[in-house]
Amino acid sequence: ILTFVSQQVANAIDHKRSEEALRRSEASYRSLIEGAAYGIYRSDLQGKLLEVNPALVEMLGYSSEDELLALNMAADIYADPEERAQLIARHQHQDRFRGIEVNWKRKDGSILAVRLTGRPVLDAKEQLEYFEGIVENVAERRALEEQLRQSQKMEAVGRLAGGIAHDF
């Protein structure tokens, strides 16, 4: 009996340790997702958002995760709903999708250029269960690229004008 009781106690202690390790692991991953600088989401095939992180909520200008979760990606987030349908048709049977640039709508209606990276997740029957995606705001990068192009144009005009002046 004593051996049986000590075995039960050891099993209970192991179970407690396993539960605690699982809680720590889950808290660690949640912290990673919640603190990410990029937007992260899960959505089903119909466009219902299943999970979002705070960075995506902020990026799209909403006040809470619940407010964003109430939206449909195709109707409320994509600037062109047909674009989402085309992306799904093209990428739902691939392992991953990377660097896809699309335009999304913020809460205030303004257009936001984003780059999507992610993957379709399949269930046990190999059917599409949902999409996981990481969203990078590329509007600032595009603005900086445009500034660089403008400065390069001005530099070229300056060199041309300098060359003409030198010839005179």
Secondary structure by P-SEA (a helix, b strand, c coil): caaaaaaaaaaaaaaaaaaaaaaaaaaaaaaaaaaccccccccccccccccccaaaaaaaccccaaaaaaccccccccccaaaaaaaaaaccccccccbbbbbbbccccbbbbbbbbbbbbbcccccccccccccccaaaaaaaaaaaaaaaaaaaaaaaaaaaaaac
